[in-house]
Amino acid sequence: MQFVFLYSGKKMTSSRRHHLKSLMLQIAATWIETEKLELVEAKQNYMAENCPNPDMSGDLAALMEICKKLSQAADKIDDERYDVESKVVKANKEIEDLRMKVVELGGVKKPALKKVRMSADAMLQALLGGKHKVTMDLRSNLKQVKKEVKEESVEAGDWRKNIEDKADRKKMFETS
């Protein structure tokens, strides 16, 4: 329990504060004891008013009649308790349904996602838990490709000869 003291002057010493706390706890304990005693007394007064002591003077038939009346009263109270309990269950179900409707009407608000820089190993460890040691070196799984360097030698020849070769090809397509 945390107590806050409002005091505008000097700060209170810890011994003084602890002393005041203990006094307050003692006072609270006495109040709790008096409340318990008052509750017991109120119960006794209620029982005296509403449940008088049964009259045991009489023969066996009178006592059997009293037992039947008490049994009927207990049954009636049990029925009322069941009815009240069913009403409470029904009301709780309606409350839960209304809460669900309120949530549905409110819609789902998606939180703004934060950009997180995380390696693949850290992601797998977060997903699988700390027990599993999984390393995922994606570069080691890649195929090694050797680059072939094609060296095309471009000869600077006579450009007229090149044009004449292309003209021959054109004639070949035209004749067919």
Disulfide bonds with the S-S distance in Angstrom:
none
